[in-house]
Amino acid sequence: MAEFLDFLNNLTDPNWIVAHGGLYLLLFIVFAETGILIGFFLPGDPILFIAGIIIANLTLGPVDSVFTLLYWIALISAAGILGNFVGYWCGKYFGHRLLKMKDNWLFKKEYIFRAQEFYEKRGGVAIILARFLPVVRTFAPIVAGIVEMDFRKFAFYNVVGGILWVGSLATLGYLLGENDWVQRNLEYVIMGIVVLATAPVLVKMFTGKKKLATAKAETGVLEKEEY
């Protein structure tokens, strides 16, 4: 257990990552977090930010540095996109088994039906937003597969979301990677990155709920007046 915790702690150290696989380690972590259910605990957002820092500190010319950044973004995006496809197919394969289960305190078929209705209405946006939410990004493609979200729609938003997620955080790390203050306070910066990446999604979720509640209240008032 102690070795596992050390491994997680070392994932915020760019030098350790370079010495233990570099790009290959990053590809595995992103794929595992997005494609393997037990990978939900892996720190995807910090890893992407650190990827940019690693590139910024390589001894490369400006042009080569930018090309390296784009190359890493392309490969890491592909790993995240492939991971989501794996999650989708796992959900689709095992979903029918869930529907055969009896309702209990942990699982109810109603949850699946609600999720299906949600993905039919705004599933594409959900797939993109889920990329920026730790843990949620692991389960979102699985749920999409369980409710059998249209595969073409899922594939499109999966690709768009993967590129936006990897591209934005890796580029931010690249732009700030040579800053001395950022390097000295990397742990706090990473915490801030996670908050910034998560906050807009949470705000949208809560404001959306408030708008829905307001709309329902207004509808109820109109129905009473008509009555």
FENPE-V971563 format. One record per residue. N is the residue number from 1. RES is the residue in three letters. PHI is phi as a letter, one per 20 degrees, with the letter a starting at -180 (none if undefined). OMEGA is omega as a letter, one per 40 degrees, with the letter a starting at -180 (NA if undefined). D_CENTER is the distance of its C-alpha to the mean C-alpha in Angstrom with 1 decimal. Layout:
n->N res->RES phi->PHI omega->OMEGA d_center->D_CENTER
n->N res->RES phi->PHI omega->OMEGA d_center->D_CENTER
//
This chain:
n->1 res->MET phi->none omega->a d_center->25.7
n->2 res->ALA phi->f omega->i d_center->26.7
n->3 res->GLU phi->f omega->i d_center->25.7
n->4 res->PHE phi->f omega->i d_center->22.2
n->5 res->LEU phi->f omega->i d_center->21.8
n->6 res->ASP phi->f omega->i d_center->23.3
n->7 res->PHE phi->f omega->i d_center->20.8
n->8 res->LEU phi->f omega->i d_center->17.9
n->9 res->ASN phi->f omega->a d_center->20.0
n->10 res->ASN phi->f omega->a d_center->20.8
n->11 res->LEU phi->f omega->i d_center->17.2
n->12 res->THR phi->e omega->a d_center->17.7
n->13 res->ASP phi->d omega->a d_center->20.9
n->14 res->PRO phi->g omega->a d_center->20.8
n->15 res->ASN phi->f omega->i d_center->24.3
n->16 res->TRP phi->f omega->i d_center->23.5
n->17 res->ILE phi->f omega->i d_center->20.6
n->18 res->VAL phi->f omega->a d_center->23.0
n->19 res->ALA phi->f omega->a d_center->25.7
n->20 res->HIS phi->c omega->i d_center->23.7
n->21 res->GLY phi->p omega->i d_center->22.3
n->22 res->GLY phi->l omega->a d_center->20.7
n->23 res->LEU phi->g omega->a d_center->18.7
n->24 res->TYR phi->f omega->i d_center->19.1
n->25 res->LEU phi->f omega->i d_center->17.6
n->26 res->LEU phi->f omega->i d_center->14.5
n->27 res->LEU phi->f omega->i d_center->14.2
n->28 res->PHE phi->f omega->a d_center->14.7
n->29 res->ILE phi->f omega->a d_center->12.2
n->30 res->VAL phi->f omega->i d_center->9.2
n->31 res->PHE phi->f omega->a d_center->10.8
n->32 res->ALA phi->f omega->a d_center->11.6
n->33 res->GLU phi->f omega->a d_center->8.3
n->34 res->THR phi->e omega->a d_center->7.0
n->35 res->GLY phi->d omega->a d_center->10.7
n->36 res->ILE phi->d omega->a d_center->12.8
n->37 res->LEU phi->g omega->a d_center->13.0
n->38 res->ILE phi->f omega->a d_center->14.5
n->39 res->GLY phi->e omega->a d_center->11.8
n->40 res->PHE phi->f omega->a d_center->9.8
n->41 res->PHE phi->e omega->a d_center->11.8
n->42 res->LEU phi->f omega->a d_center->10.9
n->43 res->PRO phi->e omega->a d_center->10.0
n->44 res->GLY phi->f omega->a d_center->7.3
n->45 res->ASP phi->f omega->i d_center->7.9
n->46 res->PRO phi->g omega->a d_center->11.6
n->47 res->ILE phi->f omega->a d_center->11.9
n->48 res->LEU phi->f omega->i d_center->11.0
n->49 res->PHE phi->f omega->a d_center->13.4
n->50 res->ILE phi->f omega->i d_center->15.9
n->51 res->ALA phi->g omega->i d_center->15.9
n->52 res->GLY phi->f omega->i d_center->17.2
n->53 res->ILE phi->f omega->i d_center->19.7
n->54 res->ILE phi->g omega->a d_center->21.0
n->55 res->ILE phi->f omega->a d_center->21.8
n->56 res->ALA phi->f omega->a d_center->23.4
n->57 res->ASN phi->e omega->i d_center->25.7
n->58 res->LEU phi->f omega->i d_center->26.8
n->59 res->THR phi->e omega->a d_center->30.4
n->60 res->LEU phi->c omega->i d_center->29.9
n->61 res->GLY phi->f omega->a d_center->31.5
n->62 res->PRO phi->g omega->a d_center->29.6
n->63 res->VAL phi->f omega->i d_center->29.4
n->64 res->ASP phi->f omega->i d_center->28.4
n->65 res->SER phi->f omega->i d_center->25.8
n->66 res->VAL phi->f omega->i d_center->24.1
n->67 res->PHE phi->f omega->i d_center->24.4
n->68 res->THR phi->f omega->i d_center->22.9
n->69 res->LEU phi->f omega->a d_center->19.8
n->70 res->LEU phi->f omega->i d_center->19.5
n->71 res->TYR phi->f omega->i d_center->20.1
n->72 res->TRP phi->f omega->i d_center->17.4
n->73 res->ILE phi->g omega->a d_center->14.8
n->74 res->ALA phi->f omega->a d_center->16.1
n->75 res->LEU phi->f omega->a d_center->16.0
n->76 res->ILE phi->f omega->i d_center->12.6
n->77 res->SER phi->f omega->i d_center->11.2
n->78 res->ALA phi->f omega->i d_center->13.4
n->79 res->ALA phi->f omega->i d_center->12.2
n->80 res->GLY phi->f omega->i d_center->8.5
n->81 res->ILE phi->f omega->i d_center->10.3
n->82 res->LEU phi->f omega->i d_center->12.8
n->83 res->GLY phi->g omega->i d_center->10.6
n->84 res->ASN phi->f omega->i d_center->9.4
n->85 res->PHE phi->f omega->i d_center->13.2
n->86 res->VAL phi->f omega->i d_center->14.3
n->87 res->GLY phi->f omega->i d_center->12.4
n->88 res->TYR phi->f omega->a d_center->13.9
n->89 res->TRP phi->f omega->i d_center->17.3
n->90 res->CYS phi->f omega->i d_center->17.3
n->91 res->GLY phi->f omega->a d_center->16.8
n->92 res->LYS phi->f omega->a d_center->19.5
n->93 res->TYR phi->f omega->a d_center->21.8
n->94 res->PHE phi->e omega->a d_center->21.8
n->95 res->GLY phi->g omega->a d_center->21.4
n->96 res->HIS phi->f omega->i d_center->25.2
n->97 res->ARG phi->f omega->i d_center->25.9
n->98 res->LEU phi->f omega->a d_center->24.1
n->99 res->LEU phi->f omega->i d_center->26.2
n->100 res->LYS phi->e omega->a d_center->29.3
n->101 res->MET phi->f omega->i d_center->28.6
n->102 res->LYS phi->e omega->i d_center->30.6
n->103 res->ASP phi->f omega->i d_center->29.1
n->104 res->ASN phi->b omega->a d_center->28.9
n->105 res->TRP phi->f omega->a d_center->27.7
n->106 res->LEU phi->e omega->a d_center->24.2
n->107 res->PHE phi->c omega->i d_center->23.7
n->108 res->LYS phi->c omega->a d_center->25.3
n->109 res->LYS phi->g omega->i d_center->25.3
n->110 res->GLU phi->g omega->i d_center->25.1
n->111 res->TYR phi->f omega->a d_center->21.4
n->112 res->ILE phi->f omega->a d_center->20.9
n->113 res->PHE phi->f omega->i d_center->23.1
n->114 res->ARG phi->f omega->i d_center->21.4
n->115 res->ALA phi->f omega->i d_center->18.0
n->116 res->GLN phi->f omega->i d_center->19.9
n->117 res->GLU phi->f omega->a d_center->21.5
n->118 res->PHE phi->f omega->a d_center->18.3
n->119 res->TYR phi->f omega->i d_center->16.7
n->120 res->GLU phi->f omega->a d_center->20.1
n->121 res->LYS phi->e omega->a d_center->20.3
n->122 res->ARG phi->b omega->a d_center->16.9
n->123 res->GLY phi->f omega->a d_center->14.5
n->124 res->GLY phi->f omega->i d_center->13.6
n->125 res->VAL phi->f omega->a d_center->12.5
n->126 res->ALA phi->f omega->i d_center->10.5
n->127 res->ILE phi->f omega->i d_center->8.6
n->128 res->ILE phi->f omega->a d_center->7.9
n->129 res->LEU phi->f omega->a d_center->7.5
n->130 res->ALA phi->f omega->i d_center->5.1
n->131 res->ARG phi->g omega->a d_center->2.4
n->132 res->PHE phi->e omega->i d_center->4.4
n->133 res->LEU phi->d omega->i d_center->5.2
n->134 res->PRO phi->g omega->a d_center->6.0
n->135 res->VAL phi->m omega->a d_center->7.6
n->136 res->VAL phi->g omega->a d_center->6.8
n->137 res->ARG phi->f omega->i d_center->3.8
n->138 res->THR phi->f omega->a d_center->6.9
n->139 res->PHE phi->e omega->a d_center->9.4
n->140 res->ALA phi->g omega->i d_center->8.7
n->141 res->PRO phi->f omega->i d_center->10.0
n->142 res->ILE phi->f omega->i d_center->12.6
n->143 res->VAL phi->f omega->i d_center->13.9
n->144 res->ALA phi->g omega->i d_center->14.0
n->145 res->GLY phi->f omega->a d_center->16.2
n->146 res->ILE phi->f omega->a d_center->18.2
n->147 res->VAL phi->e omega->i d_center->19.2
n->148 res->GLU phi->l omega->i d_center->19.8
n->149 res->MET phi->g omega->a d_center->18.0
n->150 res->ASP phi->g omega->a d_center->19.8
n->151 res->PHE phi->f omega->a d_center->18.6
n->152 res->ARG phi->f omega->i d_center->19.4
n->153 res->LYS phi->f omega->i d_center->17.5
n->154 res->PHE phi->f omega->a d_center->14.4
n->155 res->ALA phi->f omega->a d_center->15.0
n->156 res->PHE phi->f omega->a d_center->15.4
n->157 res->TYR phi->f omega->i d_center->12.4
n->158 res->ASN phi->f omega->i d_center->10.3
n->159 res->VAL phi->f omega->i d_center->12.1
n->160 res->VAL phi->f omega->a d_center->12.0
n->161 res->GLY phi->f omega->i d_center->8.3
n->162 res->GLY phi->f omega->a d_center->7.9
n->163 res->ILE phi->f omega->i d_center->10.9
n->164 res->LEU phi->f omega->a d_center->10.2
n->165 res->TRP phi->f omega->a d_center->7.1
n->166 res->VAL phi->f omega->a d_center->9.2
n->167 res->GLY phi->f omega->a d_center->12.4
n->168 res->SER phi->f omega->a d_center->12.2
n->169 res->LEU phi->f omega->i d_center->11.4
n->170 res->ALA phi->f omega->i d_center->13.6
n->171 res->THR phi->f omega->i d_center->16.3
n->172 res->LEU phi->f omega->i d_center->16.4
n->173 res->GLY phi->f omega->i d_center->16.9
n->174 res->TYR phi->f omega->a d_center->19.5
n->175 res->LEU phi->f omega->a d_center->21.3
n->176 res->LEU phi->d omega->a d_center->21.6
n->177 res->GLY phi->f omega->a d_center->22.0
n->178 res->GLU phi->e omega->i d_center->25.8
n->179 res->ASN phi->f omega->a d_center->26.3
n->180 res->ASP phi->f omega->a d_center->28.4
n->181 res->TRP phi->f omega->i d_center->27.2
n->182 res->VAL phi->f omega->a d_center->23.5
n->183 res->GLN phi->f omega->a d_center->24.6
n->184 res->ARG phi->f omega->a d_center->26.7
n->185 res->ASN phi->d omega->a d_center->24.2
n->186 res->LEU phi->g omega->a d_center->21.0
n->187 res->GLU phi->f omega->i d_center->19.9
n->188 res->TYR phi->f omega->i d_center->20.4
n->189 res->VAL phi->f omega->i d_center->18.7
n->190 res->ILE phi->f omega->i d_center->15.5
n->191 res->MET phi->f omega->i d_center->15.7
n->192 res->GLY phi->f omega->i d_center->16.3
n->193 res->ILE phi->f omega->i d_center->13.4
n->194 res->VAL phi->f omega->i d_center->11.0
n->195 res->VAL phi->f omega->a d_center->13.3
n->196 res->LEU phi->f omega->a d_center->13.4
n->197 res->ALA phi->f omega->a d_center->9.8
n->198 res->THR phi->e omega->a d_center->9.7
n->199 res->ALA phi->g omega->a d_center->13.3
n->200 res->PRO phi->g omega->i d_center->13.5
n->201 res->VAL phi->f omega->i d_center->11.1
n->202 res->LEU phi->f omega->i d_center->13.3
n->203 res->VAL phi->f omega->a d_center->16.4
n->204 res->LYS phi->f omega->i d_center->15.8
n->205 res->MET phi->f omega->a d_center->15.4
n->206 res->PHE phi->f omega->i d_center->18.6
n->207 res->THR phi->f omega->i d_center->20.6
n->208 res->GLY phi->f omega->i d_center->19.9
n->209 res->LYS phi->f omega->i d_center->21.3
n->210 res->LYS phi->f omega->i d_center->24.2
n->211 res->LYS phi->f omega->i d_center->25.0
n->212 res->LEU phi->f omega->i d_center->25.0
n->213 res->ALA phi->f omega->i d_center->27.3
n->214 res->THR phi->f omega->a d_center->29.5
n->215 res->ALA phi->f omega->i d_center->29.8
n->216 res->LYS phi->f omega->a d_center->30.8
n->217 res->ALA phi->f omega->i d_center->33.3
n->218 res->GLU phi->f omega->i d_center->34.8
n->219 res->THR phi->f omega->i d_center->35.1
n->220 res->GLY phi->f omega->i d_center->36.9
n->221 res->VAL phi->f omega->i d_center->39.3
n->222 res->LEU phi->f omega->a d_center->40.2
n->223 res->GLU phi->f omega->i d_center->40.8
n->224 res->LYS phi->f omega->a d_center->43.1
n->225 res->GLU phi->f omega->i d_center->45.0
n->226 res->GLU phi->f omega->i d_center->45.6
n->227 res->TYR phi->f omega->NA d_center->46.8
//
